[in-house]
Each structure stands twice: as C-alpha cells, then as structure tokens.
C-alpha cells in the first residue's frame, strides 16, 4: 500500500469513528445497524484495513449518507471549487473500482466519477440508497446495472434515474473500462409510494 493510501485509510477510519461516536453509538450499535463485524469496524477505524466498496456502502447506509459523502468528509473542506488535483480518489482494493468525488463539499448535489475495470462487479445493499436520490450517466464503455430484479444495460450517453431503494449491482462485463457519473441529490429521499 502507498503512503498516500495509508494516510487516506487513517483519515477515513477517523471519520468513521467520528460519525459513530457523534451518534453516541458503540461498535456493537454500528455493527448491528450496518451488518458488519465489530472487528472489521475496529480495523477500519484504526486505519488498519482498506475497506471495500460493499463494506463502505453498509457503513454509510447505517449512517444515512452516501459513500462519496464519507470520502468527502474524510478529506473535509467547505470549498465551492474542487480542482481535479484536490479531488479525493478512493480505489476498492477488492475490485479496482475507482471513485473520484468531483463536486465541492458545499455543492447542493454530489457528483462522483467512477471507473469500473473490465470484469469488475460491485454490489451495494438497498440500505445504501434509502436516504438519497441518484442518477447514473455513462461516459464511456457499457455498464450493466441491476436494481433489484431489473437489469439495465447502459451505454455511453445513457442516463438513468434510480427507482425505489433496492439491492444494486454495478457490473462491467466488457473488455474496456466503463466510466460513469453518479449524481446524488443531497437531502432528497425517494418519494414513498413510487
């Protein structure tokens, strides 16, 4: 692991701990809410483990915000301008999935640029989507996106608004990387009954 990755894992761990303690939760409380073992949460909080996208999705689902919000908070800054060189980037150690938090922390929506390597598959539980509205826009490549039982094959230029919260899978079954933008509307929840 690089020095920068080590430093980011420590920063991310401190942020997870701050979010947990800020809610008055014990390790057991977060473990039960997120479906993640106490031991793994403890390793993440100490910066001893580089968490996967799925693990971060579970933790963030328990906290009630997106993975990109957690990453942005770990990098903290109330700026309105986010220069590319300063945008936090996180790579899932399991899949090589690369996630860049594009938007400034003060923006009314979050923009997250994702590169999904060929053959990569990333799954998130429905709990990761219950507190937000999202859209996906594919920039290049092909993304096979499963939303519960519904499967969408998205190509360059396609844009999808996610439906009611469901378990989701992002899959690149092609030979080239797939790049897509995730747009998250802050403070927006999926309307009941739709």
VOPAGU-2260 file (C-alpha; in pm, 1 decimal, decimal comma):
REM VOPAGU-2260
SITE   aa  ch    i         X         Y         Z
SITE  UNK   A    0       0,0       0,0       0,0
SITE  UNK   A    1     132,5     350,5     -78,8
SITE  UNK   A    2     197,1     621,2     177,6
SITE  UNK   A    3     -95,5     822,5      35,0
SITE  UNK   A    4    -330,0     523,6      57,8
SITE  UNK   A    5    -217,4     458,4     416,9
SITE  UNK   A    6    -281,0     822,5     507,7
SITE  UNK   A    7    -623,9     816,1     344,0
SITE  UNK   A    8    -719,7     489,2     518,5
SITE  UNK   A    9    -629,6     651,9     851,1
SITE  UNK   A   10    -829,2     965,1     764,5
SITE  UNK   A   11   -1125,1     753,4     653,4
SITE  UNK   A   12   -1103,7     547,3     971,9
SITE  UNK   A   13   -1102,7     857,6    1188,8
SITE  UNK   A   14   -1409,1     984,4    1001,0
SITE  UNK   A   15   -1596,7     655,3    1050,8
SITE  UNK   A   16   -1517,2     670,3    1421,5
SITE  UNK   A   17   -1625,1    1036,4    1442,6
SITE  UNK   A   18   -1955,3     955,4    1269,5
SITE  UNK   A   19   -2016,3     659,9    1501,5
SITE  UNK   A   20   -1924,9     846,3    1819,7
SITE  UNK   A   21   -2115,6    1156,9    1707,6
SITE  UNK   A   22   -2429,9     945,1    1709,4
SITE  UNK   A   23   -2348,1     802,8    2050,5
SITE  UNK   A   24   -2313,8     453,1    1902,5
SITE  UNK   A   25   -2089,8     179,2    2034,9
SITE  UNK   A   26   -1904,6     -53,3    1799,0
SITE  UNK   A   27   -2182,1    -304,4    1865,3
SITE  UNK   A   28   -2450,8     -49,3    1769,9
SITE  UNK   A   29   -2283,4      25,9    1435,5
SITE  UNK   A   30   -2213,9    -342,6    1377,7
SITE  UNK   A   31   -2582,0    -429,7    1421,0
SITE  UNK   A   32   -2705,9    -138,3    1207,7
SITE  UNK   A   33   -2459,5    -199,8     924,0
SITE  UNK   A   34   -2432,1    -578,1     930,2
SITE  UNK   A   35   -2052,7    -552,7     961,2
SITE  UNK   A   36   -1848,3    -727,5    1230,4
SITE  UNK   A   37   -1719,0    -524,9    1525,3
SITE  UNK   A   38   -1367,6    -647,6    1448,8
SITE  UNK   A   39   -1381,1    -515,4    1091,1
SITE  UNK   A   40   -1520,7    -177,6    1202,5
SITE  UNK   A   41   -1243,8    -155,3    1462,4
SITE  UNK   A   42    -978,7    -227,6    1194,5
SITE  UNK   A   43   -1129,3      35,3     962,9
SITE  UNK   A   44   -1143,4     294,8    1241,1
SITE  UNK   A   45    -775,4     236,5    1322,0
SITE  UNK   A   46    -679,8     263,7     953,6
SITE  UNK   A   47    -554,4     -95,7     956,1
SITE  UNK   A   48    -784,7    -214,7     679,6
SITE  UNK   A   49    -861,5     -66,1     340,6
SITE  UNK   A   50   -1239,4    -119,3     321,8
SITE  UNK   A   51   -1416,5    -247,7      12,1
SITE  UNK   A   52   -1694,7     -57,3    -164,3
SITE  UNK   A   53   -1950,8    -302,7     -26,1
SITE  UNK   A   54   -1829,2    -252,6     330,8
SITE  UNK   A   55   -1834,2     126,9     295,6
SITE  UNK   A   56   -2184,6     100,9     146,8
SITE  UNK   A   57   -2306,2     -87,4     454,6
SITE  UNK   A   58   -2146,1     158,8     697,0
SITE  UNK   A   59   -2280,4     459,2     507,2
SITE  UNK   A   60   -2626,4     302,1     488,8
SITE  UNK   A   61   -2622,8     285,6     868,7
SITE  UNK   A   62   -2507,6     648,3     888,7
SITE  UNK   A   63   -2770,4     762,6     638,7
SITE  UNK   A   64   -2544,2     915,7     374,5
SITE  UNK   A   65   -2350,4     815,9      63,6
SITE  UNK   A   66   -2002,7     668,6      31,2
SITE  UNK   A   67   -1894,9     984,2    -151,6
SITE  UNK   A   68   -2014,2    1194,4     144,5
SITE  UNK   A   69   -1799,9     984,4     378,4
SITE  UNK   A   70   -1498,8    1021,3     148,9
SITE  UNK   A   71   -1554,0    1396,9     116,7
SITE  UNK   A   72   -1587,0    1432,7     493,9
SITE  UNK   A   73   -1267,3    1233,2     540,7
SITE  UNK   A   74   -1094,9    1486,8     313,8
SITE  UNK   A   75   -1300,9    1777,9     460,6
SITE  UNK   A   76   -1323,5    2125,2     317,8
SITE  UNK   A   77   -1608,1    2378,4     276,4
SITE  UNK   A   78   -1482,5    2498,0     -62,2
SITE  UNK   A   79   -1704,1    2580,7    -360,0
SITE  UNK   A   80   -1430,5    2490,1    -609,5
SITE  UNK   A   81   -1293,4    2137,9    -630,0
SITE  UNK   A   82    -985,6    2125,1    -850,5
SITE  UNK   A   83    -919,0    1786,3   -1007,5
SITE  UNK   A   84    -580,8    1757,4    -837,1
SITE  UNK   A   85    -750,1    1803,8    -497,4
SITE  UNK   A   86   -1049,6    1575,0    -550,7
SITE  UNK   A   87   -1040,7    1269,7    -324,7
SITE  UNK   A   88   -1000,0     939,4    -505,5
SITE  UNK   A   89   -1069,5     603,7    -347,5
SITE  UNK   A   90    -992,8     263,5    -500,3
SITE  UNK   A   91   -1170,9     -52,6    -387,5
SITE  UNK   A   92    -887,9    -292,8    -301,2
SITE  UNK   A   93   -1102,2    -590,8    -399,6
SITE  UNK   A   94   -1221,1    -486,1    -748,1
SITE  UNK   A   95   -1002,0    -194,7    -859,7
SITE  UNK   A   96   -1319,2      18,6    -878,1
SITE  UNK   A   97   -1200,3     383,1    -872,2
SITE  UNK   A   98   -1423,1     653,8    -729,6
SITE  UNK   A   99   -1342,5    1027,4    -757,2
SITE  UNK   A  100   -1550,3    1274,8    -556,2
SITE  UNK   A  101   -1578,8    1554,0    -815,6
SITE  UNK   A  102   -1807,8    1809,1    -650,0
SITE  UNK   A  103   -1704,9    2052,6    -376,6
SITE  UNK   A  104   -1832,4    1971,9     -27,5
SITE  UNK   A  105   -2056,6    2281,2     -32,3
SITE  UNK   A  106   -2238,0    2182,4    -356,3
SITE  UNK   A  107   -2615,2    2112,4    -345,8
SITE  UNK   A  108   -2559,7    1780,8    -526,9
SITE  UNK   A  109   -2275,9    1530,9    -524,3
SITE  UNK   A  110   -2100,6    1429,2    -843,8
SITE  UNK   A  111   -1894,7    1113,5    -831,2
SITE  UNK   A  112   -1688,8     991,1   -1125,1
SITE  UNK   A  113   -1643,0     614,2   -1128,2
SITE  UNK   A  114   -1417,9     391,5   -1335,9
SITE  UNK   A  115   -1516,6      26,3   -1327,2
SITE  UNK   A  116   -1246,0    -204,4   -1467,6
SITE  UNK   A  117   -1335,1    -483,3   -1711,6
SITE  UNK   A  118   -1484,1    -779,1   -1526,5
SITE  UNK   A  119   -1542,8    -581,3   -1206,3
SITE  UNK   A  120   -1863,4    -627,2   -1008,3
SITE  UNK   A  121   -1962,9    -405,4    -713,6
SITE  UNK   A  122   -2275,2    -473,8    -506,5
SITE  UNK   A  123   -2448,6    -238,9    -263,0
SITE  UNK   A  124   -2737,3    -324,6     -29,5
SITE  UNK   A  125   -3067,5    -136,1     -55,4
SITE  UNK   A  126   -2982,9      37,4     274,7
SITE  UNK   A  127   -2712,3     234,7      91,0
SITE  UNK   A  128   -2982,6     401,8    -121,4
SITE  UNK   A  129   -3268,8     466,9     124,0
SITE  UNK   A  130   -3163,6     819,2     216,2
SITE  UNK   A  131   -3092,8     965,3    -126,9
SITE  UNK   A  132   -3199,3    1005,4    -489,3
SITE  UNK   A  133   -2946,5     909,2    -755,1
SITE  UNK   A  134   -2888,2     920,9   -1127,0
SITE  UNK   A  135   -2625,2     741,5   -1334,9
SITE  UNK   A  136   -2478,6     872,2   -1660,9
SITE  UNK   A  137   -2238,0     656,1   -1858,9
SITE  UNK   A  138   -1948,4     842,7   -2019,8
SITE  UNK   A  139   -1776,8     551,9   -2194,8
SITE  UNK   A  140   -1799,3     175,7   -2202,4
SITE  UNK   A  141   -2103,1     -31,1   -2107,3
SITE  UNK   A  142   -2246,6     -64,9   -1757,0
SITE  UNK   A  143   -2478,3    -349,4   -1664,3
SITE  UNK   A  144   -2669,3    -213,8   -1366,1
SITE  UNK   A  145   -2903,3    -435,6   -1165,4
SITE  UNK   A  146   -3159,3    -261,4    -950,0
SITE  UNK   A  147   -3330,2    -539,4    -756,6
SITE  UNK   A  148   -3469,0    -772,2   -1025,2
SITE  UNK   A  149   -3447,9    -507,5   -1300,5
SITE  UNK   A  150   -3136,2    -509,7   -1519,3
SITE  UNK   A  151   -3036,4    -203,4   -1723,5
SITE  UNK   A  152   -2767,8    -213,8   -1993,0
SITE  UNK   A  153   -2636,7     142,0   -2011,7
SITE  UNK   A  154   -2412,0     267,0   -2291,5
SITE  UNK   A  155   -2220,4     592,0   -2342,1
SITE  UNK   A  156   -2455,8     889,0   -2307,7
SITE  UNK   A  157   -2734,0     691,7   -2134,2
SITE  UNK   A  158   -2872,4     837,9   -1811,0
SITE  UNK   A  159   -3085,0     650,4   -1556,5
SITE  UNK   A  160   -3272,0     779,7   -1251,8
SITE  UNK   A  161   -3269,9     509,1    -986,3
SITE  UNK   A  162   -3604,4     384,3    -861,5
SITE  UNK   A  163   -3709,4     282,8    -511,7
SITE  UNK   A  164   -3422,5     156,6    -294,1
SITE  UNK   A  165   -3319,6    -197,9    -386,4
SITE  UNK   A  166   -3006,1    -408,6    -373,3
SITE  UNK   A  167   -2790,8    -288,6    -664,9
SITE  UNK   A  168   -2504,9    -435,4    -865,4
SITE  UNK   A  169   -2270,3    -242,2   -1094,7
SITE  UNK   A  170   -2107,0    -475,7   -1349,2
SITE  UNK   A  171   -1862,2    -417,4   -1631,3
SITE  UNK   A  172   -1877,4    -736,8   -1835,2
SITE  UNK   A  173   -1699,3    -572,7   -2129,5
SITE  UNK   A  174   -1333,5    -564,7   -2234,6
SITE  UNK   A  175   -1280,2    -191,6   -2172,4
SITE  UNK   A  176   -1311,7      20,9   -1859,1
SITE  UNK   A  177   -1653,1     175,7   -1800,4
SITE  UNK   A  178   -1665,1     535,0   -1678,1
SITE  UNK   A  179   -1983,4     677,3   -1536,0
SITE  UNK   A  180   -2102,4     968,8   -1328,7
SITE  UNK   A  181   -2318,5     924,5   -1020,4
SITE  UNK   A  182   -2533,0    1227,4    -935,4
SITE  UNK   A  183   -2663,8    1228,3    -577,3
SITE  UNK   A  184   -2922,3    1482,4    -469,1
SITE  UNK   A  185   -2838,1    1588,3    -114,3
SITE  UNK   A  186   -3123,0    1565,7     133,0
SITE  UNK   A  187   -3355,5    1404,9    -123,6
SITE  UNK   A  188   -3522,5    1077,2     -39,9
SITE  UNK   A  189   -3708,8     852,7    -277,2
SITE  UNK   A  190   -4079,7     950,2    -256,0
SITE  UNK   A  191   -4296,6     692,7     -78,6
SITE  UNK   A  192   -4541,4     504,5    -297,1
SITE  UNK   A  193   -4349,0     535,7    -624,5
